[in-house]
Amino acid sequence: MMFSRGRTGQRRAAFSMQGDYIYRRWYYLGVLALIGSIVLHVPLLAVCGLLLVLVLATIDLWAHFCLHSLSYQHRLSEQRVAFGEMVTFSMMVENSKVLPLSWLEVSDVVPRALEVEGRAVRSSRSSDSATLEMLYSPRWYERITRRYNVRCAARGVHAFGPTTLCSGDLFGFVRREASLGNAQYLLVYPLVVPLSSFSIPSRHPFGELRAPRRLLEDPARVVGVRDYAYGDSMRRVHWKASARMMQLQSKVFEASTTYNMVLFLNIVSSLDVYYGVHPELHELAICAAASVSSWAIEQGYAVGLYANTILYMPDEVKQDEPELENGERNLAAEVSAQLERRRVHIPPASSGEQLARIMDVLARIQTYFGTAIEEVILAERSRLPAGATVVLITGSLTDMLIDTLVRLRQGGHAVTVLFIGDSPPPLRLAGITIYHLGGEAAWERLVAQFGNPGQAGDQGVQEGVGFSL
């Protein structure tokens, strides 16, 4: 029996089959009827016993071979999609044997957060998944394909699968089940909206520029050397060239006009006494990070991203794991390596792949509190580019966080705070711009306006909103 899945349909998924057969005492009853007909010379009893044995044998054979030579595939038309777009979820069943199936029940686990259009699903309150149930009746050597549109209106990594196949005999006395480990993952990028939707001026949202262009030196690009001049930093000294020339030589760096912007995303997991956690506020903060990153890269900024949480990477390929002398896994080293790979740490860059890298990370962010954002800022403070614009996206402002922002300001960085919450920020800071992006109502408004790219585009043209900044 073959069960395959994936985009190519060539990878076989592991499965386990279970089910029962007809109780043996029914066979004994048929045999006793045949023996009794011979002893009592009752032909009708012999016919009844023979029919009972044949029916029981047919039921057992049907139940035994019902899931043999049966192929099942499910696939997604895309692996990565933008927020609000549609993907096609197709399911294919192929019965490659002479024996037809009177009924075949397929139960596919799908994410509850995504809407399957035209089909009702059975949701579970205890998990984030739902069950898509389908009923087929494949004949001999028949292939059946069904396709459904899935609206991706929820950011994150969504799992499709595993799958459970259930079939049995013609009369429904015996059921056989097979479980397939055929999970596929769909990555939905966060919602990206114009900065004007956040009531932020899109021309110069993070302060006026002192000059149209500023000329800096890129210390990573050395284009030559020159004689050492009084006042040069010792970091500029080219020691190998100085040894060859027998006098001090200073490095000459390539000029750079790239602006740097560093985003710090604060995932706050504080509980509300009355309503618990607020996932809408987390999604609004991630949406703000994605929108600012997209705008900044379009404007030529080198953008970096740091956050105090970890990434969700279910399809991560496990590398060689260190082991102890006794053969047991070094659990501490394994956990440390996984946390390092899943840390949100993207240094500033302005390449074409940077935006895709940031969107991929924001899509995988888990809304679980990892460490204080102040610790993340202080750890990265010494590695920030000189004069970089620092944008903090947060839903709380503690005394320690305010002190950290003041230090960044004193270090020559332009600091901007994007505050997330139903209430405005509780204070104002001298020299630090604070924008209030709103709370749950703001997120619902953005989803309603931009959640469907096709309708939102037409609506934006009519209302003069637009997507270009």
C-alpha positions as CSV (number, residue, x, y, z in Angstrom):
1,M,0.0,0.0,0.0
2,M,1.3,3.4,-0.9
3,F,0.6,6.7,0.8
4,S,2.3,9.7,-0.7
5,R,2.2,13.5,-0.2
6,G,4.0,16.7,-1.0
7,R,4.3,19.0,-4.0
8,T,5.9,16.4,-6.1
9,G,4.0,13.4,-4.7
10,Q,7.1,11.3,-4.6
11,R,7.7,11.3,-0.8
12,R,6.1,8.4,1.0
13,A,4.6,9.1,4.4
14,A,4.8,6.7,7.3
15,F,1.4,5.2,8.2
16,S,-0.1,2.8,10.8
17,M,-3.1,0.7,10.2
18,Q,-5.5,-0.6,12.7
19,G,-8.9,-2.3,12.8
20,D,-10.7,-5.4,13.7
21,Y,-12.0,-8.4,11.9
22,I,-15.2,-10.4,12.3
23,Y,-15.4,-12.3,15.5
24,R,-14.4,-15.9,15.0
25,R,-17.4,-17.2,16.8
26,W,-19.6,-16.2,13.9
27,Y,-17.6,-18.6,11.7
28,Y,-18.1,-21.3,14.3
29,L,-21.8,-20.6,14.2
30,G,-21.8,-21.1,10.4
31,V,-19.8,-24.3,10.7
32,L,-22.1,-25.6,13.3
33,A,-25.1,-24.8,11.1
34,L,-23.4,-26.9,8.3
35,I,-22.7,-29.8,10.6
36,G,-26.2,-29.6,12.1
37,S,-27.8,-29.7,8.6
38,I,-25.9,-32.9,7.8
39,V,-26.9,-34.5,11.1
40,L,-30.5,-33.4,11.0
41,H,-30.8,-33.7,7.2
42,V,-32.1,-30.1,6.9
43,P,-31.0,-28.6,3.5
44,L,-32.2,-25.1,4.4
45,L,-30.0,-25.0,7.4
46,A,-27.0,-26.0,5.2
47,V,-27.8,-23.1,2.8
48,C,-28.0,-20.7,5.7
49,G,-24.7,-21.8,7.2
50,L,-23.0,-21.7,3.8
51,L,-24.3,-18.2,3.1
52,L,-23.2,-17.1,6.6
53,V,-19.6,-18.3,6.1
54,L,-19.4,-16.7,2.6
55,V,-20.7,-13.4,3.8
56,L,-18.3,-13.4,6.8
57,A,-15.4,-14.3,4.5
58,T,-16.3,-11.6,2.0
59,I,-16.5,-9.0,4.8
60,D,-13.1,-10.0,6.2
61,L,-11.4,-10.0,2.7
62,W,-13.0,-6.7,1.8
63,A,-11.8,-5.2,5.1
64,H,-8.3,-6.6,4.7
65,F,-7.7,-5.3,1.2
66,C,-9.8,-2.1,1.3
67,L,-6.8,0.1,2.1
68,H,-4.3,-1.8,0.0
69,S,-3.0,-0.2,-3.3
70,L,-4.7,3.0,-2.2
71,S,-2.8,6.3,-2.8
72,Y,-3.6,9.6,-1.1
73,Q,-2.0,13.0,-1.7
74,H,-2.7,16.5,-0.5
75,R,-0.8,19.5,-1.6
76,L,-0.8,23.3,-1.4
77,S,-0.5,25.5,-4.5
78,E,2.0,27.7,-2.6
79,Q,4.3,27.3,0.3
80,R,4.6,31.1,1.2
81,V,1.8,33.6,0.7
82,A,1.0,37.2,1.6
83,F,-1.6,38.0,4.2
84,G,-5.1,37.8,2.8
85,E,-4.2,35.8,-0.4
86,M,-5.8,32.6,-1.5
87,V,-4.2,29.2,-1.9
88,T,-5.6,26.0,-3.4
89,F,-5.7,22.9,-1.2
90,S,-6.1,19.9,-3.4
91,M,-6.7,16.3,-2.3
92,M,-6.3,13.2,-4.6
93,V,-7.4,9.7,-3.9
94,E,-6.5,6.8,-6.3
95,N,-7.7,3.3,-5.9
96,S,-5.2,1.1,-7.9
97,K,-6.9,-2.3,-7.5
98,V,-9.8,-4.3,-8.8
99,L,-11.7,-4.1,-5.5
100,P,-14.0,-1.0,-5.4
101,L,-14.6,0.8,-2.2
102,S,-18.2,1.5,-1.2
103,W,-17.1,4.2,1.2
104,L,-13.8,5.9,2.1
105,E,-13.7,8.6,4.8
106,V,-10.7,11.0,4.8
107,S,-10.1,13.3,7.7
108,D,-7.5,16.0,7.1
109,V,-6.2,18.2,9.9
110,V,-6.3,21.8,8.8
111,P,-5.5,25.1,10.7
112,R,-8.5,26.5,12.4
113,A,-7.3,30.1,11.8
114,L,-7.6,29.8,8.0
115,E,-11.0,29.6,6.3
116,V,-11.7,26.8,3.8
117,E,-14.2,28.3,1.4
118,G,-17.2,26.2,0.5
119,R,-16.6,23.5,3.1
120,A,-17.5,23.3,6.8
121,V,-14.8,22.0,9.2
122,R,-15.1,20.4,12.6
123,S,-13.2,22.7,15.1
124,S,-11.7,21.7,18.4
125,R,-11.7,24.2,21.3
126,S,-8.7,22.5,22.9
127,S,-6.3,23.1,19.9
128,D,-5.6,25.5,17.1
129,S,-6.6,22.8,14.5
130,A,-9.8,21.7,12.8
131,T,-10.8,18.6,10.8
132,L,-11.8,18.6,7.2
133,E,-13.8,15.4,6.6
134,M,-14.5,14.1,3.1
135,L,-16.4,11.0,1.9
136,Y,-15.4,9.2,-1.3
137,S,-16.6,6.1,-3.1
138,P,-13.7,5.2,-5.5
139,R,-14.4,2.5,-8.0
140,W,-11.8,0.1,-9.4
141,Y,-8.7,2.0,-10.8
142,E,-10.4,5.4,-10.3
143,R,-8.7,8.6,-9.3
144,I,-10.7,11.4,-7.5
145,T,-9.4,14.9,-7.0
146,R,-11.1,17.7,-5.1
147,R,-9.8,21.3,-4.6
148,Y,-10.7,24.0,-2.1
149,N,-9.7,27.6,-1.8
150,V,-8.1,28.6,1.6
151,R,-8.1,32.3,2.6
152,C,-4.9,33.1,4.4
153,A,-6.1,35.8,6.9
154,A,-3.8,34.8,9.8
155,R,-0.1,35.2,10.0
156,G,2.1,32.3,11.0
157,V,3.2,28.8,10.2
158,H,0.1,26.6,9.6
159,A,0.1,22.8,9.4
160,F,-2.0,20.8,7.0
161,G,-2.1,17.2,8.2
162,P,-1.8,14.5,9.4
163,T,-4.5,12.5,7.6
164,T,-6.6,9.6,8.7
165,L,-8.1,7.2,6.2
166,C,-11.0,5.0,7.2
167,S,-12.8,2.3,5.1
168,G,-14.3,-1.1,5.5
169,D,-16.6,-3.7,4.1
170,L,-19.7,-3.1,2.0
171,F,-22.1,-3.5,5.0
172,G,-20.2,-1.4,7.4
173,F,-19.6,-4.1,10.0
174,V,-15.8,-3.7,10.0
175,R,-13.7,-0.5,9.9
176,R,-10.1,-0.2,9.0
177,E,-8.1,3.0,9.7
178,A,-4.7,4.2,8.5
179,S,-2.9,7.3,9.9
180,L,-0.5,9.2,7.7
181,G,2.3,11.4,8.9
182,N,2.0,13.8,5.9
183,A,2.1,17.2,7.5
184,Q,2.7,20.2,5.2
185,Y,3.4,23.7,6.3
186,L,2.1,27.0,4.9
187,L,3.9,30.2,5.8
188,V,1.7,33.3,5.8
189,Y,3.5,36.6,5.9
190,P,2.4,39.4,8.1
191,L,0.1,42.2,6.9
192,V,1.9,45.1,5.3
193,V,0.1,48.4,5.1
194,P,1.1,52.0,4.2
195,L,2.5,54.1,7.1
196,S,-0.3,56.6,6.6
197,S,-2.7,53.9,7.9
198,F,-0.9,54.1,11.2
199,S,-1.2,57.9,11.2
200,I,2.5,58.2,10.7
201,P,3.8,60.7,8.1
202,S,5.3,58.6,5.3
203,R,7.7,61.3,3.9
204,H,10.0,61.5,6.9
205,P,8.3,59.4,9.6
206,F,11.3,59.2,11.9
207,G,12.5,62.8,12.0
208,E,13.7,65.3,9.4
209,L,16.9,64.7,7.6
210,R,19.6,67.2,8.2
211,A,20.8,67.0,4.6
212,P,19.6,65.3,1.4
213,R,22.5,62.9,1.5
214,R,25.1,62.2,4.2
215,L,28.5,60.9,3.5
216,L,29.8,58.2,5.8
217,E,32.7,55.7,5.6
218,D,32.0,52.0,5.5
219,P,34.6,50.3,7.8
220,A,33.9,46.9,6.1
221,R,35.2,48.2,2.8
222,V,38.9,49.1,2.6
223,V,39.9,50.7,-0.7
224,G,43.5,51.7,0.1
225,V,46.0,53.1,2.6
226,R,47.6,56.5,3.3
227,D,50.1,57.9,5.6
228,Y,49.1,58.1,9.2
229,A,47.8,61.6,10.2
230,Y,47.6,63.0,13.7
231,G,44.2,62.3,15.2
232,D,43.6,59.1,13.3
233,S,42.1,56.3,15.5
234,M,44.3,53.4,16.2
235,R,41.5,51.2,14.7
236,R,42.3,52.8,11.3
237,V,46.0,51.7,11.4
238,H,46.8,49.1,8.8
239,W,49.5,47.1,10.6
240,K,50.7,44.9,7.8
241,A,51.1,47.9,5.4
242,S,52.9,49.8,8.2
243,A,55.3,46.9,8.6
244,R,56.1,46.9,4.9
245,M,56.4,50.7,4.7
246,M,58.3,51.0,8.0
247,Q,55.9,53.8,9.0
248,L,52.4,54.0,10.2
249,Q,49.7,53.6,7.5
250,S,46.0,54.3,7.9
251,K,43.2,52.6,6.1
252,V,41.0,54.4,3.5
253,F,37.4,53.3,3.6
254,E,34.9,53.4,0.8
255,A,32.3,56.1,1.1
256,S,28.8,55.1,1.9
257,T,25.5,56.9,1.8
258,T,23.3,54.2,3.3
259,Y,21.0,55.1,6.1
260,N,20.6,52.5,8.8
261,M,17.4,51.6,10.7
262,V,17.2,49.1,13.5
263,L,13.8,47.8,14.7
264,F,13.4,46.3,18.2
265,L,10.1,44.4,18.6
266,N,8.9,44.0,22.1
267,I,6.6,41.0,22.5
268,V,4.7,41.7,25.8
269,S,3.0,38.7,27.3
270,S,1.5,40.5,30.3
271,L,-2.0,39.1,31.2
272,D,-5.1,41.1,31.5
273,V,-7.0,40.4,34.7
274,Y,-10.4,40.3,32.9
275,Y,-9.6,39.3,29.3
276,G,-6.4,37.3,29.4
277,V,-3.9,37.8,26.6
278,H,-4.5,40.0,23.6
279,P,-3.3,38.4,20.3
280,E,-4.7,41.3,18.3
281,L,-2.1,43.6,19.9
282,H,0.7,41.2,19.1
283,E,-0.4,41.0,15.5
284,L,-0.6,44.8,15.3
285,A,2.9,45.1,16.5
286,I,4.2,42.6,14.0
287,C,2.2,44.3,11.3
288,A,3.9,47.6,12.2
289,A,7.4,46.0,12.1
290,A,6.6,44.5,8.6
291,S,5.2,47.8,7.3
292,V,8.1,49.9,8.6
293,S,10.7,47.4,7.2
294,S,9.0,47.4,3.8
295,W,8.9,51.2,3.7
296,A,12.5,51.6,4.9
297,I,14.0,49.2,2.4
298,E,12.1,50.8,-0.5
299,Q,13.6,54.2,0.7
300,G,17.1,52.7,0.6
301,Y,17.6,52.1,4.3
302,A,19.7,49.2,5.6
303,V,17.2,47.6,8.0
304,G,17.8,45.3,10.9
305,L,15.4,43.5,13.2
306,Y,15.7,42.2,16.8
307,A,13.0,40.8,19.1
308,N,12.7,39.2,22.6
309,T,11.1,36.0,21.4
310,I,11.9,32.9,19.3
311,L,10.9,31.5,16.0
312,Y,8.6,28.6,15.2
313,M,10.4,26.3,12.8
314,P,8.6,22.9,12.7
315,D,10.2,21.9,9.4
316,E,13.7,22.5,10.7
317,V,16.2,19.9,9.6
318,K,18.0,18.5,12.7
319,Q,21.7,18.6,12.5
320,D,24.2,16.3,14.2
321,E,23.6,16.5,17.9
322,P,26.4,16.2,20.4
323,E,26.3,13.2,22.7
324,L,27.8,12.4,26.0
325,E,30.3,9.5,26.6
326,N,27.5,7.3,27.8
327,G,25.5,7.8,24.6
328,E,22.9,10.1,26.0
329,R,22.1,13.4,24.4
330,N,23.6,16.5,25.7
331,L,20.3,18.2,26.4
332,A,21.8,21.5,27.4
333,A,23.9,21.8,24.3
334,E,20.9,20.8,22.1
335,V,18.6,23.4,23.7
336,S,21.2,26.1,23.4
337,A,21.8,25.3,19.7
338,Q,18.1,25.4,18.9
339,L,17.6,28.7,20.8
340,E,20.5,30.2,18.9
341,R,19.0,29.2,15.5
342,R,15.6,30.4,16.5
343,R,16.7,33.8,17.9
344,V,15.3,36.9,16.2
345,H,18.6,38.5,15.3
346,I,18.9,40.1,11.8
347,P,21.8,42.7,11.4
348,P,21.1,45.7,9.2
349,A,21.4,45.2,5.4
350,S,20.0,46.8,2.3
351,S,20.2,43.9,-0.1
352,G,17.2,42.7,-2.1
353,E,17.0,39.5,0.1
354,Q,16.8,41.5,3.3
355,L,13.1,42.2,3.1
356,A,12.3,38.6,2.3
357,R,14.4,37.5,5.3
358,I,12.6,39.9,7.6
359,M,9.2,38.9,6.4
360,D,10.1,35.2,6.9
361,V,11.2,35.8,10.4
362,L,8.1,38.0,11.3
363,A,5.9,35.2,10.0
364,R,7.5,32.7,12.3
365,I,7.6,34.8,15.4
366,Q,5.8,33.3,18.3
367,T,3.9,35.6,20.6
368,Y,5.6,34.2,23.7
369,F,7.7,36.3,26.0
370,G,11.4,35.3,25.9
371,T,13.4,38.0,27.8
372,A,13.2,41.6,28.6
373,I,13.6,43.9,25.6
374,E,15.9,46.1,27.6
375,E,18.4,43.2,27.7
376,V,18.2,42.7,24.0
377,I,18.8,46.4,23.3
378,L,21.7,46.6,25.7
379,A,23.3,43.4,24.2
380,E,23.1,44.9,20.7
381,R,23.9,48.5,21.6
382,S,27.6,48.2,21.0
383,R,27.0,46.7,17.5
384,L,24.6,49.2,16.2
385,P,25.8,51.3,13.2
386,A,26.9,54.8,14.1
387,G,24.0,57.3,13.7
388,A,21.4,54.5,13.1
389,T,17.7,55.3,13.6
390,V,16.3,53.1,16.3
391,V,12.6,52.2,16.2
392,L,11.0,50.5,19.2
393,I,7.7,48.8,18.8
394,T,6.2,48.1,22.2
395,G,3.1,47.9,24.2
396,S,4.6,49.0,27.5
397,L,7.1,51.6,28.7
398,T,8.9,50.7,32.0
399,D,11.4,52.8,33.8
400,M,14.2,50.5,32.8
401,L,13.1,50.7,29.2
402,I,12.9,54.5,29.3
403,D,16.4,54.7,30.7
404,T,17.7,52.4,28.0
405,L,16.1,54.6,25.3
406,V,17.6,57.7,26.8
407,R,21.1,56.1,26.7
408,L,20.5,55.3,23.0
409,R,19.6,58.9,22.4
410,Q,22.7,60.2,24.2
411,G,24.8,57.8,22.1
412,G,23.8,59.7,18.9
413,H,20.9,57.5,17.7
414,A,17.5,59.0,16.6
415,V,14.9,57.0,18.7
416,T,11.3,56.6,17.8
417,V,8.7,54.6,19.7
418,L,5.6,53.0,18.1
419,F,3.3,52.4,21.0
420,I,0.7,49.6,20.7
421,G,-2.3,49.7,23.1
422,D,-5.9,50.7,23.5
423,S,-4.8,53.6,25.6
424,P,-2.3,56.3,24.6
425,P,1.3,56.1,26.1
426,P,1.3,57.3,29.7
427,L,4.1,59.8,29.2
428,R,6.2,61.9,26.8
429,L,10.0,61.7,26.5
430,A,12.2,64.7,25.5
431,G,14.0,64.1,22.2
432,I,12.1,60.8,21.5
433,T,9.2,60.7,19.2
434,I,6.3,58.5,20.3
435,Y,3.5,57.5,17.9
436,H,0.3,55.7,19.2
437,L,-0.7,53.1,16.6
438,G,-3.9,52.1,18.4
439,G,-5.2,48.8,19.8
440,E,-7.5,46.0,19.0
441,A,-9.9,48.3,17.0
442,A,-7.0,49.5,14.9
443,W,-6.0,45.9,14.0
444,E,-9.6,45.0,13.1
445,R,-9.8,48.0,10.9
446,L,-6.6,47.2,9.1
447,V,-7.7,43.6,8.5
448,A,-11.0,44.7,7.1
449,Q,-9.4,47.3,4.9
450,F,-6.3,45.4,3.6
451,G,-7.1,41.7,4.5
452,N,-8.3,41.0,0.9
453,P,-5.7,42.3,-1.5
454,G,-8.0,42.4,-4.5
455,Q,-10.9,44.2,-2.8
456,A,-8.6,46.4,-0.8
457,G,-6.8,47.6,-3.9
458,D,-10.1,48.6,-5.6
459,Q,-11.4,50.2,-2.4
460,G,-8.1,52.1,-1.9
461,V,-8.3,53.6,-5.4
462,Q,-11.9,54.7,-4.9
463,E,-11.2,56.2,-1.5
464,G,-7.8,57.7,-2.4
465,V,-5.9,55.6,0.2
466,G,-3.5,53.7,-2.1
467,F,-0.6,51.5,-1.2
468,S,2.3,53.6,-2.5
469,L,4.0,55.9,-0.1
